[in-house]
Amino acid sequence: MTACQTKRLILTPLKSQHGAELYKLHNDPLVQNAIFNNVPQTRADVHKWIDRFLAQWSKSGFGFWIVYEKVNDSPIFIGRCGLLEYGDTANLEFAYAFFQSGAGRGLGPEAARFAITHALQNSTKEKVIGFIAHGNTRAERAAEKFGLHYVDDRFDNGKLFQYYEVSREDYCSQAHYQA
């Protein structure tokens, strides 16, 4: 799989050589607060994420993307986004992380629409789901922009989150879906 583009982004399938970029991203204060409970991430932590993301690509032909914003002639790394199969369910779990510089300008939803559409085109899964930490209003707004709807609060890995989802049918019927 090669790099793909949207109007404002370049998305590259995550590879092992993206370790330094992910290390910097996972230790960004905004990302640490939203995802890692303000716990600094080690290089070993980042490599575990990379291994998980690479296994998804290898197994299913979709996964996580490294996201760059198109800025003149030199793209700027702003984050990651993608989907993983959620256990033994008929669901795909969406997640993303952007630096502060990439947040609040609609770039997350733009990347999400691309990643979700790509994953649905390469799977038969029935739903896209997401777990959002309570108080992460930026993620809540973004999830709603790309079609996920709040259902209820649920536990995931021992922590209570807001649970969002959209069915394949509902997502594919939205105006932004392009097969």
Backbone as CSV, one residue per row, in Angstrom:
resi,resn,N_x,N_y,N_z,CA_x,CA_y,CA_z,C_x,C_y,C_z
1,MET,0.852,-1.174,0.000,0.000,0.000,0.000,0.895,1.233,0.000
2,THR,0.558,2.165,-0.850,1.330,3.400,-0.949,0.595,4.546,-0.262
3,ALA,1.231,5.695,-0.255,0.616,6.877,0.351,-0.630,7.275,-0.436
4,CYS,-1.593,7.836,0.276,-2.840,8.320,-0.314,-3.010,9.775,0.101
5,GLN,-3.866,10.478,-0.633,-4.068,11.884,-0.338,-5.541,12.243,-0.263
6,THR,-5.821,13.190,0.610,-7.119,13.850,0.647,-6.851,15.306,0.257
7,LYS,-7.841,16.139,0.393,-7.669,17.545,0.017,-6.486,18.197,0.735
8,ARG,-6.365,17.950,2.065,-5.331,18.639,2.845,-4.296,17.719,3.475
9,LEU,-4.416,16.405,3.227,-3.576,15.445,3.933,-2.890,14.458,3.012
10,ILE,-1.779,13.930,3.501,-1.112,12.769,2.913,-1.122,11.710,4.007
11,LEU,-1.630,10.533,3.677,-1.706,9.436,4.645,-0.848,8.284,4.142
12,THR,0.038,7.825,5.004,0.968,6.754,4.673,0.713,5.578,5.605
13,PRO,0.597,4.368,5.067,0.433,3.222,5.974,1.582,3.186,6.988
14,LEU,1.234,2.983,8.243,2.227,2.955,9.296,3.232,1.837,9.049
15,LYS,4.493,2.156,9.238,5.581,1.186,9.086,6.517,1.297,10.288
16,SER,7.392,0.320,10.444,8.291,0.312,11.601,9.200,1.542,11.626
17,GLN,9.520,2.101,10.470,10.407,3.269,10.445,9.738,4.552,10.956
18,HIS,8.467,4.495,11.305,7.779,5.649,11.867,7.922,5.726,13.388
19,GLY,8.789,4.918,13.958,8.949,4.876,15.409,9.301,6.211,16.043
20,ALA,10.233,6.951,15.460,10.634,8.237,16.046,9.472,9.229,16.019
21,GLU,8.717,9.243,14.934,7.567,10.145,14.841,6.509,9.778,15.886
22,LEU,6.229,8.479,16.020,5.220,8.060,17.001,5.681,8.319,18.432
23,TYR,6.967,8.153,18.685,7.489,8.437,20.021,7.237,9.907,20.381
24,LYS,7.531,10.786,19.444,7.301,12.218,19.669,5.805,12.488,19.868
25,LEU,4.958,11.890,19.036,3.513,12.085,19.138,2.977,11.562,20.474
26,HIS,3.362,10.351,20.845,2.838,9.733,22.066,3.322,10.442,23.332
27,ASN,4.337,11.292,23.201,4.816,12.062,24.342,4.423,13.531,24.262
28,ASP,3.591,13.884,23.307,3.032,15.226,23.227,2.070,15.413,24.404
29,PRO,2.089,16.554,25.080,1.213,16.750,26.252,-0.272,16.533,25.955
30,LEU,-0.769,16.994,24.829,-2.179,16.794,24.482,-2.505,15.307,24.342
31,VAL,-1.644,14.568,23.676,-1.852,13.131,23.457,-1.704,12.372,24.768
32,GLN,-0.688,12.715,25.549,-0.511,12.034,26.837,-1.727,12.217,27.731
33,ASN,-2.278,13.404,27.742,-3.451,13.674,28.571,-4.666,12.908,28.064
34,ALA,-4.889,12.918,26.757,-6.094,12.318,26.180,-6.054,10.793,26.163
35,ILE,-4.883,10.208,25.975,-4.806,8.760,25.760,-4.059,8.014,26.863
36,PHE,-2.993,8.592,27.355,-2.092,7.844,28.233,-2.126,8.292,29.694
37,ASN,-3.171,8.996,30.103,-3.319,9.438,31.498,-2.079,10.153,32.020
38,ASN,-1.470,10.959,31.146,-0.282,11.760,31.481,0.930,10.923,31.881
39,VAL,0.979,9.683,31.404,2.126,8.817,31.666,3.054,8.874,30.452
40,PRO,4.304,9.306,30.642,5.242,9.342,29.515,5.386,7.958,28.882
41,GLN,5.487,7.950,27.570,5.623,6.703,26.830,7.089,6.447,26.499
42,THR,7.522,5.210,26.688,8.899,4.832,26.377,8.982,4.365,24.930
43,ARG,10.186,4.217,24.443,10.361,3.681,23.074,9.807,2.254,23.003
44,ALA,9.942,1.493,24.086,9.389,0.133,24.115,7.861,0.177,24.024
45,ASP,7.228,1.127,24.715,5.773,1.286,24.615,5.361,1.556,23.179
46,VAL,6.085,2.455,22.533,5.769,2.827,21.148,5.949,1.620,20.231
47,HIS,6.979,0.829,20.443,7.193,-0.345,19.582,6.088,-1.378,19.764
48,LYS,5.514,-1.473,20.946,4.360,-2.369,21.137,3.180,-1.893,20.290
49,TRP,2.950,-0.575,20.272,1.883,-0.026,19.420,2.176,-0.330,17.949
50,ILE,3.410,-0.109,17.534,3.778,-0.355,16.139,3.546,-1.818,15.782
51,ASP,3.965,-2.734,16.644,3.763,-4.160,16.380,2.280,-4.481,16.217
52,ARG,1.461,-3.911,17.066,0.010,-4.136,16.987,-0.555,-3.584,15.670
53,PHE,-0.131,-2.367,15.318,-0.616,-1.750,14.085,-0.149,-2.525,12.844
54,LEU,1.104,-2.967,12.844,1.626,-3.723,11.697,0.926,-5.071,11.549
55,ALA,0.613,-5.712,12.662,-0.101,-6.992,12.610,-1.470,-6.810,11.970
56,GLN,-2.135,-5.699,12.267,-3.443,-5.434,11.661,-3.315,-5.269,10.148
57,TRP,-2.334,-4.496,9.696,-2.120,-4.315,8.254,-1.851,-5.666,7.583
58,SER,-0.978,-6.451,8.195,-0.596,-7.740,7.618,-1.788,-8.682,7.517
59,LYS,-2.621,-8.683,8.534,-3.766,-9.595,8.589,-4.889,-9.185,7.648
60,SER,-5.173,-7.880,7.558,-6.418,-7.459,6.927,-6.306,-6.471,5.776
61,GLY,-5.134,-5.907,5.541,-5.008,-4.946,4.445,-5.511,-3.555,4.794
62,PHE,-5.702,-3.285,6.061,-6.030,-1.946,6.550,-5.471,-1.814,7.947
63,GLY,-5.436,-0.588,8.433,-4.913,-0.378,9.778,-4.711,1.084,10.071
64,PHE,-3.562,1.404,10.659,-3.274,2.776,11.050,-2.406,3.474,10.014
65,TRP,-2.675,4.764,9.879,-2.001,5.630,8.923,-1.222,6.707,9.673
66,ILE,-0.072,7.062,9.122,0.670,8.231,9.575,0.114,9.396,8.761
67,VAL,-0.238,10.485,9.442,-0.933,11.593,8.792,-0.037,12.823,8.718
68,TYR,0.085,13.347,7.503,0.859,14.561,7.245,-0.074,15.616,6.667
69,GLU,0.109,16.840,7.105,-0.627,17.954,6.513,0.179,18.479,5.329
70,LYS,-0.513,18.724,4.219,0.132,19.315,3.049,0.406,20.788,3.344
71,VAL,1.675,21.136,3.414,2.075,22.512,3.647,3.159,22.842,2.627
72,ASN,2.769,23.644,1.628,3.686,24.005,0.540,4.313,22.741,-0.035
73,ASP,5.636,22.681,-0.063,6.306,21.522,-0.652,6.826,20.523,0.373
74,SER,6.600,20.775,1.657,7.110,19.838,2.652,6.007,19.485,3.641
75,PRO,5.464,18.279,3.523,4.402,17.841,4.450,4.894,17.839,5.893
76,ILE,3.972,18.132,6.811,4.287,18.168,8.238,3.524,17.051,8.941
77,PHE,4.247,16.234,9.709,3.643,15.146,10.481,2.743,15.737,11.554
78,ILE,1.454,15.331,11.546,0.515,15.863,12.538,-0.131,14.786,13.401
79,GLY,0.007,13.488,13.023,-0.602,12.475,13.872,-0.748,11.123,13.210
80,ARG,-1.603,10.312,13.833,-1.904,8.973,13.322,-3.391,8.730,13.463
81,CYS,-3.933,7.897,12.581,-5.331,7.485,12.733,-5.522,6.162,12.021
82,GLY,-6.540,5.415,12.444,-6.816,4.154,11.787,-7.758,3.288,12.590
83,LEU,-7.840,2.040,12.150,-8.775,1.098,12.753,-8.109,-0.242,12.998
84,LEU,-8.581,-0.903,14.047,-8.170,-2.260,14.386,-9.417,-3.110,14.536
85,GLU,-9.306,-4.379,14.208,-10.411,-5.287,14.499,-10.572,-5.338,16.012
86,TYR,-11.804,-5.241,16.475,-12.058,-5.198,17.912,-12.367,-6.602,18.409
87,GLY,-11.332,-7.270,18.879,-11.477,-8.624,19.414,-12.111,-9.563,18.408
88,ASP,-12.975,-10.426,18.894,-13.664,-11.391,18.040,-15.061,-10.916,17.689
89,THR,-15.241,-9.607,17.566,-16.550,-9.047,17.269,-16.656,-8.709,15.779
90,ALA,-17.802,-8.230,15.379,-18.018,-7.755,14.007,-17.738,-6.259,13.923
91,ASN,-16.877,-5.761,14.818,-16.619,-4.327,14.914,-15.178,-3.980,14.577
92,LEU,-15.021,-2.748,14.103,-13.713,-2.133,13.917,-13.611,-0.982,14.903
93,GLU,-12.512,-0.918,15.638,-12.322,0.184,16.580,-11.486,1.273,15.922
94,PHE,-12.047,2.479,15.888,-11.341,3.631,15.343,-10.639,4.372,16.475
95,ALA,-9.448,4.870,16.185,-8.728,5.703,17.154,-7.785,6.620,16.391
96,TYR,-7.509,7.759,16.988,-6.531,8.654,16.395,-5.878,9.513,17.459
97,ALA,-4.740,10.077,17.091,-4.007,10.982,17.971,-3.327,12.018,17.088
98,PHE,-3.568,13.293,17.395,-2.962,14.395,16.649,-2.233,15.322,17.618
99,PHE,-1.139,15.898,17.136,-0.485,16.963,17.883,-1.454,18.137,18.010
100,GLN,-1.204,18.992,18.981,-2.009,20.207,19.155,-2.070,21.001,17.846
101,SER,-0.962,21.065,17.117,-0.910,21.845,15.875,-1.851,21.301,14.804
102,GLY,-2.209,20.031,14.894,-3.109,19.433,13.916,-4.549,19.365,14.385
103,ALA,-4.792,19.821,15.606,-6.129,19.701,16.198,-6.945,20.972,15.971
104,GLY,-8.261,20.792,15.921,-9.171,21.921,15.887,-9.388,22.569,14.534
105,ARG,-8.896,21.949,13.456,-9.055,22.542,12.123,-9.753,21.600,11.154
106,GLY,-10.362,20.534,11.678,-11.078,19.597,10.821,-10.197,18.568,10.148
107,LEU,-8.919,18.524,10.490,-8.015,17.556,9.877,-8.263,16.140,10.395
108,GLY,-8.627,16.028,11.683,-8.941,14.720,12.255,-10.111,14.062,11.558
109,PRO,-11.250,14.755,11.427,-12.371,14.160,10.699,-12.039,13.841,9.237
110,GLU,-11.218,14.671,8.607,-10.817,14.399,7.219,-10.019,13.097,7.139
111,ALA,-9.078,12.925,8.045,-8.286,11.687,8.094,-9.167,10.506,8.467
112,ALA,-10.075,10.718,9.417,-10.967,9.642,9.868,-11.843,9.136,8.735
113,ARG,-12.435,10.046,7.969,-13.293,9.616,6.863,-12.517,8.755,5.877
114,PHE,-11.292,9.163,5.579,-10.464,8.367,4.670,-10.186,6.985,5.268
115,ALA,-9.705,6.944,6.516,-9.316,5.676,7.150,-10.507,4.738,7.315
116,ILE,-11.647,5.272,7.732,-12.833,4.434,7.924,-13.319,3.889,6.588
117,THR,-13.384,4.739,5.575,-13.821,4.291,4.257,-12.894,3.192,3.735
118,HIS,-11.595,3.395,3.873,-10.626,2.390,3.417,-10.826,1.070,4.159
119,ALA,-10.988,1.117,5.475,-11.156,-0.113,6.259,-12.451,-0.830,5.894
120,LEU,-13.543,-0.094,5.720,-14.812,-0.737,5.361,-14.748,-1.360,3.969
121,GLN,-14.005,-0.745,3.076,-13.851,-1.309,1.733,-13.005,-2.583,1.749
122,ASN,-12.222,-2.775,2.799,-11.329,-3.931,2.896,-11.726,-4.909,3.990
123,SER,-12.971,-4.825,4.447,-13.438,-5.756,5.479,-14.930,-5.994,5.310
124,THR,-15.423,-6.930,6.082,-16.868,-7.190,6.106,-17.449,-6.858,7.473
125,LYS,-16.691,-6.167,8.286,-17.146,-5.818,9.635,-18.392,-4.945,9.562
126,GLU,-19.234,-5.030,10.595,-20.550,-4.386,10.578,-20.611,-3.008,11.224
127,LYS,-19.683,-2.721,12.143,-19.730,-1.438,12.849,-18.332,-0.866,13.003
128,VAL,-18.295,0.449,13.102,-17.098,1.167,13.525,-17.429,1.717,14.903
129,ILE,-16.548,1.447,15.857,-16.778,1.876,17.233,-15.614,2.731,17.705
130,GLY,-15.843,3.462,18.777,-14.788,4.249,19.385,-15.043,4.433,20.862
131,PHE,-13.986,4.474,21.625,-14.052,4.723,23.061,-13.394,6.073,23.329
132,ILE,-14.137,6.986,23.940,-13.641,8.328,24.187,-13.663,8.601,25.690
133,ALA,-12.541,9.087,26.184,-12.442,9.410,27.613,-13.417,10.522,27.969
134,HIS,-14.017,10.405,29.138,-14.925,11.445,29.622,-14.175,12.773,29.692
135,GLY,-14.812,13.823,29.206,-14.209,15.149,29.225,-13.425,15.497,27.978
136,ASN,-13.234,14.552,27.077,-12.497,14.832,25.845,-13.484,15.355,24.789
137,THR,-13.918,16.590,24.989,-14.953,17.169,24.129,-14.483,17.329,22.688
138,ARG,-13.209,17.553,22.498,-12.673,17.674,21.129,-12.886,16.356,20.374
139,ALA,-12.600,15.230,21.010,-12.796,13.923,20.371,-14.277,13.627,20.158
140,GLU,-15.104,14.042,21.101,-16.550,13.837,20.945,-17.069,14.550,19.700
141,ARG,-16.700,15.827,19.553,-17.136,16.602,18.380,-16.615,15.984,17.089
142,ALA,-15.354,15.561,17.097,-14.771,14.961,15.898,-15.488,13.668,15.537
143,ALA,-15.761,12.821,16.528,-16.452,11.550,16.261,-17.797,11.796,15.602
144,GLU,-18.513,12.778,16.087,-19.821,13.083,15.509,-19.691,13.623,14.092
145,LYS,-18.616,14.359,13.800,-18.397,14.890,12.450,-18.194,13.783,11.428
146,PHE,-17.581,12.681,11.841,-17.393,11.612,10.861,-18.351,10.448,11.056
147,GLY,-19.469,10.708,11.747,-20.581,9.775,11.716,-20.822,8.895,12.915
148,LEU,-19.932,8.886,13.897,-20.174,8.069,15.078,-21.145,8.782,16.010
149,HIS,-21.952,7.991,16.726,-22.940,8.526,17.640,-22.751,7.909,19.019
150,TYR,-22.915,8.736,20.049,-22.804,8.255,21.423,-23.922,7.247,21.685
151,VAL,-23.557,6.108,22.300,-24.531,5.075,22.656,-24.721,5.034,24.164
152,ASP,-23.617,4.825,24.898,-23.663,4.769,26.353,-22.241,4.736,26.883
153,ASP,-22.093,4.557,28.180,-20.777,4.411,28.789,-20.479,2.923,28.926
154,ARG,-19.231,2.548,28.592,-18.822,1.143,28.663,-17.384,1.046,29.149
155,PHE,-17.098,-0.117,29.727,-15.737,-0.396,30.148,-14.953,-0.990,28.986
156,ASP,-13.704,-0.560,28.875,-12.754,-1.136,27.930,-11.410,-1.174,28.647
157,ASN,-10.825,-2.348,28.713,-9.553,-2.524,29.426,-9.612,-1.965,30.844
158,GLY,-10.735,-2.202,31.519,-10.871,-1.826,32.914,-11.149,-0.362,33.184
159,LYS,-11.387,0.427,32.147,-11.633,1.861,32.326,-12.954,2.227,31.674
160,LEU,-13.703,3.122,32.311,-15.005,3.543,31.799,-14.829,4.645,30.751
161,PHE,-15.417,4.419,29.578,-15.349,5.369,28.466,-16.752,5.663,27.957
162,GLN,-16.845,6.718,27.171,-18.035,6.952,26.370,-17.897,6.076,25.131
163,TYR,-18.930,5.330,24.819,-18.897,4.397,23.691,-19.678,5.001,22.524
164,TYR,-19.019,5.081,21.373,-19.602,5.608,20.145,-19.602,4.513,19.091
165,GLU,-20.551,4.589,18.153,-20.566,3.623,17.058,-21.331,4.175,15.862
166,VAL,-21.103,3.544,14.717,-21.891,3.750,13.506,-21.890,2.420,12.760
167,SER,-23.035,2.045,12.229,-23.112,0.809,11.453,-22.513,1.037,10.064
168,ARG,-22.091,-0.024,9.441,-21.585,0.042,8.074,-22.622,0.703,7.178
169,GLU,-23.861,0.252,7.306,-24.941,0.772,6.467,-25.114,2.282,6.655
170,ASP,-25.164,2.726,7.897,-25.336,4.162,8.156,-24.136,4.965,7.663
171,TYR,-22.937,4.466,7.901,-21.745,5.188,7.461,-21.725,5.300,5.938
172,CYS,-21.994,4.194,5.266,-21.924,4.188,3.803,-23.036,5.021,3.159
173,SER,-24.096,5.299,3.888,-25.172,6.118,3.338,-24.914,7.615,3.526
174,GLN,-23.879,7.964,4.275,-23.561,9.378,4.516,-22.927,9.994,3.284
175,ALA,-23.107,11.284,3.131,-22.654,12.000,1.940,-21.155,11.924,1.728
176,HIS,-20.350,11.813,2.792,-18.890,11.827,2.642,-18.318,10.483,2.213
177,TYR,-19.123,9.431,2.221,-18.625,8.105,1.855,-18.456,8.020,0.355
178,GLN,-17.272,7.597,-0.085,-17.025,7.423,-1.519,-16.387,6.064,-1.727
179,ALA,-17.106,5.170,-2.378,-16.583,3.828,-2.639,-15.600,3.838,-3.780
